[in-house]
């Protein structure tokens, strides 16, 4: 089946954060919103059909995951990553950020230190600070257009930490970490006695020739000391349905984390959660392939246009995902607020402010290109017009 990603779908007035929160955030509604990391593509038909079938039974009661839900996940991770998982290793999680929050609460105490690698997905720091823990930063280094780990900085940061939250693949940098990089992370965490939480929500959005490597598979030590989070919600454009899963191999670590989840009654999905996950992992491969091809073409378009007509803005090309971190430092704005104002008030574009990912994101903006090509074209034209007026 050929899917249509060029289709324009009106989302205003549906309480979509991406559209209907612009007025509150930026004080205007005439922007092209390219910030929140959901897609402007139609949610896949096999997802919608699973929901419709369930709605045909007009009792929306408490819901238990079927064996087929777990089997679909097990088949998917084996086929895509060679990750061998058994039923006991898996647990439904009510969203990855809540999952990270619960893991932090289960595995650490207030005042404990937790390492992160900014610029990085901002809820990592929010969860750490919001639970009374202390973030310790090992900043990434932008080298030849790719964010790289500073292993000396990471080694120093890990000393005295209880946890390390790894973004794999990385958001907002779009990095697919190599086997060698992840093995070194494992070695350093083992030396420091640090358990790893690996956020792998972008795992299914890796562009060839890159290949995703679940952190728990890179070394025997990592297998026994990692809480892995994955989800179909981001990649199959259904983030409004809260569905994700944890994978933990170590029985003691499972008992600690999954026990916390169960004892606090945090493990129940809504009436659609298990059904849509099963549909995605059973029927979604062709849709995913086509979506990634389309998104990658949008990324190439952005990169080419910037190089040709706006050379002071540089795209950090993602190896995974539809998010592009734009290096805008050569534009010369004195403050991040001025940079954001340029995008909002001159280019009329709503992007994520790079500094939300840490001070290392100052001078950057994050662009979401999971949109019809005509929208991306219009956004580039508006940015080019604003650029010409500088």
N, C-alpha and C positions, 0 to 999 in steps of 0.2 A: 504494500500500500504506500502511495506517495502522500506524505503529509504536507500541508500548506502552512508554512511559517511566514508567508508574506501577508497573511490575512490581518486586517486592522480590526481590533476588537475594542469597543468603547468600554472602559473600566471606570470612568468617573461616575460617581453616584452609587457605587456598590460598596462603599466603606473600605475600599482598597487603600491601605496605608500609603502606597506608592503615589497615588493620585490625590486622595481626599485629605491627606495630612499636609499637603504643600503649603496651604494658606497659613496654618499654624506654625510651620517650621520656618518658612521664608517670607511670609507676608504677602504672597502673590500666588495666583493660580495659573498664570499663563506660561508655565515652564514645561519643557519636555522632561518628564521625570525619568532619570536614569540612575537611581540610587538604590533603593531597597532591592535586595538580591532575590527577587522573583522574576518570572518571565512574563512578557506580554504575549506569549504564544498561548493558543488554546490548550487547556489541560488535555492530555491524551484521551482518545475515545474509550480505550479499555478501562481507564480509571472511572470515567463518567458512567460507563455501563455497569461497572461493579456497584457504584452508588445507587443507580436507578434500580437495579435488581433488588438491592436491600430495601429500598423504599417501597417496593411492591408489597412487602410484609409490614403492615402498619402498626407494629409494636416496636418502638425504638428503646428496648430495654438494655439492661447491663449486658455486656458482651464479653465472651471468653474467646481467646485465640484458638483456632482450630489447629490440628496437627499440620495441615497443609500450609498454614502461615509459616511455621518454622521450617518446613521442608523447602519452601520457596526460597527463603533466605539462605539456607544451607547450600542449595544448588547454585544460587547466584554467586556467592562469594567463592565457591570452589571453582566455578567455570571462569570467572573474571580474574581472580587473583591466585588461584591454587591454594586458597585458605581453607583448611579442613576444620570444620566446626561440627560439634555435636549439639544435640538439643539442650543439654544442661549448661552449655557454655553461653547460651543466648538468654536475653531478657528484654522484653519490651520496655522502652523508655519514653516518657511523655515529652519528647523534644530534647535535642542535644544540649542546649544551654541549661535547661533544668537538670538534665542528666549530669552535666559537669558540676553544677551546684550541689547535687545530691552526693556525688562522688567526693567532692571536697569536704562536705560535712561528715561523710562516713569514714573517710580515711585520714583526716587531720583534725587538729584542735585549734582553737582560736590562738592567734599569735604565731602559728607555724608559717614557715616561708614556702612559697611556691614560685617556681621559675617559669618565665614566659619569654618569647622572642619577638619583641616589637620591631617594626610595625606589625601588629597582629590583630586579629578579630577582637574588637573591643570588649565583648562580654567576658572574655577571659579575666581581664583586670577587674571588671565590675563584680564578677562572682567572687574573686579573691578578696577584694576589699569589703564587699558587702557581707561576707561571712566572718569578717574579723581576722582574716589571714593577711599575710604580707607578700606583695608581689616583688620578685627579684628579676631584674631584666638582663637578658643577654642579647643585645640588639643584633639584628641581621645587618649585613653590609651589602650595599648595592655595588656589584662589580660586573662591568661589561654587560649591563642591561639585565642582570639576574641577581636576585637577592640570594646571598650565601650565608651560611652559618659561620660565625666567629667561634671556633671551638675553644680557644683560650678563654674568651669571655663566658662561654657556656660552662666550662669547667669551674671557673670562679663563682659563677652564679649558683651552680648546683650545690656547692659546699654549704651544708647546714639546711638544705631544703628537704621537705617531705615529699613534694610532688613536682613534676614537670608537666606542663600542658603543652603538647606538641600539636601544631596545626599541619596536617598531612593529608592532602596537599595544602599549601600555604595560602591563606587569605589575609591580606589583599595582594600579596606578591605573585600569586599564581604559580608557585614553584612546586614541581613534583620532585621530591627528595630522592636522590639516588640510593642504591643499595649501600654504597660506601659511606655516604653521609649518615644514613640511618644506623649503620653498624657502629660508627663512631659515637653517635648519640647514645646507643645502647651501652657501649663500653664506659662512657663517662657516667651515665646514670648508675650502672652497676658499681663503679668505683666509689660513688658517693652514697649508695644505698637509697636511691630516689625512685619511687614508683612513677610510672608514666601514664598520663591520660592522653590518648591520641584521638583528636577530633578529625574524622575522616569523611565528613559529609560531602566533600567534593571529589571523593575517590572515583566515582563513575563518570566524571567529566574530564578525564585526562585525554589530551590530544596525542595522536601518534606522532613520532615514534616513542614518546614517553610511556612509561608503564608504572602504574600505582603499585606500591609495595606496602601492605599493611604492616605497621610497626611491629606488631606482635609476631610476625613471621620472620623477622630479619636475623634474630639470634635465639638460641635456647633461653637465654636470660630474659630477653624481651617477652617471650611467650609467657613466662611465669610472673611478670611484673608490669603488665599493661592492662589498662581498661580501654577498650576500643569502642568508639561510638561511630555508627554509620546510620544512614537514613535514605529512604527513597523520596522523601518529600521535596527536597531541593531540586534534584535532577529530573523528576517527573512533574514539576510545577504544580505541586499541591501543598505548599507550606501551611495553608490555612487548615489542613487536616494534620493534627499533631501525631506523627508516627516516626519513630526511630528505634534503634536497637543497640544494645551493648553486647560486646563479646568479651568474656573473661575466661581464660583457660585455668588459672590457678584456683583450686577448690577453696583455699583459705581466703583468697582475695574475693572470690565470688560470694562466700558466706558473709563477709564483712559488708560488701557493697550491695549485693542483691538482698541480703537480710535487712539492711537499712531501708531499701526501697519497699520491701514487702511489709515490714513492721510499721511503716508510716503510711501504708495504703496509697502508694504513689504509682502503682504499676498498671492501673486499668486504662486501656485505650477506649476511645469513644466508639460508637456503633459502626463507624466506617474505617477505623484505623487499620485493623488487621486485613480487611478485605482489599483495601486499596494497595497495601504493601504487597499482598500476594499477587494481585493483578499486575503491578509494576514489575515484580521480579519474575513473573511467569510469561508475560506478553510484551514486555517493554523494550526488548533489545533493538528491534528495527527502528522504532521511534527514536530511541536514544542515539543511534548511529546517525540518523538524518538530522536530528537537532544539533548534534555536535558539529557536523559538517557545515550547517548553516551558521552557527555561532562563530566557528573558526573563520568563515568567509567574512563575517562582520568585523572580526578582529583584524584581519588582513586589510580590510577597507580602511579602518581607523588608522592603522599604522602607516599605510601608504599615503593617505591624505595628510597626515601630520608631517611626514617627511617632506612631502612635496610643497605644502603651502603654509604649514605652521611649525617650522623646525625647532622653535624654542620650547615646544611641548613634545615630550618624548614618551612613547608608550612602553611600559615595562611589559613585554609580551608574555601573556600567561601560557604556561605549559598545561594548565588545567583551568576549567571554569570559564564563564562568560564575563568575568570582571577584569577590567584593565586598570592598573594603577598608573596614573598619568603623572610624570615628573614635570612639574611646571616651574621649577626653581629658576630657570633662565628667563622667565617673564619678569622677574625683578621686583615683585611686590614686596613691600616692607613687612607685611604681616599676613598671617593665614586668613584673617578676616577679609583683607583686601582681595586676596586670591578668590575666596569663595564669593565675594560680592561681584567680581568680574564674571564668574560663571553664571550667577543668578541674575544679575541686573543688566549685564551687557550681552552675554550669550543666551540668556533665558533658558538655562539648563539647570536641572536639579541633580547634583552629584553628591556623593559622600565626601565630606571634608576629610582629607588625609590625616589630620591631626587627631581624629577620633581613634585612630589605631595606635596612638602613642606619639610622643613628641618627634620620634623618628619619621613620622609621616608628614611633618611640616613641609610645605612646598609641593605636596601631592594632592591629587583628587582621584576618587575611585569612580570609574565609569562602567555602568551595566549595559552591555550590548545584546542582551537577550530580548530583542525587539525586531519587528519587521524591518527589512532593509531600508524601506522608504523612510522610516522613523530615524534610523541611524544616519542616513543621508541628510535629512533635514537638520538633525542635531549638529552634524559636521559643518553644514553650511552656516548655521547660526554662530558656531564657534569661530569659523573662518572670518565671518563678517566682523565679529567683535575683536578678533586678533588683529585685523587690518586697521582698526581704529586706535590701537595702542600707540 
